[in-house]
Amino acid sequence: MRISHRFVILVALFVTCLITANVIAVKIVKLGFVLVPAAIFVFPVSYIFGDVLTEVYGYAWARRVIWLGFFCNLVFVFFAWIGQMLPPASFWTGQQAYETILGYAPRLLLASLAGYLVGEFVNSFVISKLKILTRGRWLWTRTISSTIAGQGFDTALFITIAFIRTPSFLPVIILYHWGSKVAIEVIATPLTYALVGWLKNRESVDTYDYATDFNPFSMRAS
């Protein structure tokens, strides 16, 4: 496939949403009577871009983008850690705030990366297989089903690893976060339809993964 500027923009937006979500997730907000991370509205957007990538360009290209997002996140975390380790100027009073926002605890970092990788690959796999099964019809069934599966694995892994010390609350936290993310995907369905239709028309691409190797660790073009 010839790489177009539209593909590059989509990838850039995907990675930006991913890194943004991981940064702002440290803030806990209160929505009504429920406490959720601020990233509750951002991270699902990366899944929407992941849906579009797989639907238009196929699983093989989505797989590359998923790994790209993973390594970009590692690069960000590494340099944020370097910034934390550098000695602060005597007049600078923001070290504690810097560590609070950008200082990733190893367990939280593991939870975030594990949830991201498993969730994104499940999401991409489901949408690709359903596209073949539905013969390209009923896009909404693919985007919603893939999000239910992908966000289910993502949320379960992240919450379990991050909050393993509070097992009694885990099912409630997982179900609420999972349901919220799926609801955002459902609400955004018209936007997903518009973006997919526009890209297929402009790119003249509509990939079906009939002979694709679905091994997440493969870097083959198909």
Secondary structure, 3 states (H helix, E strand, C coil): CCCCHHHHHHHHHHHHHHHHHHHHCCCEEEECCEEEEHHHHCHHHHHHHHHHHHHHHCHHHHHHHHHHHHHHHHHHHHHHHHHHHCCCCCCCCCHHHHHHHHCCCHHHHHHHHHHHHHHHHHHHHHHHHHHHHCCCCCHHHHHHHHHHHHHHHHHHHHHHHHCCCCHHHHHHHHHHHHHHHHHHHHHCHHHHHHHHHHHHHHHCCCCCCCCCCCCCCCCCCC
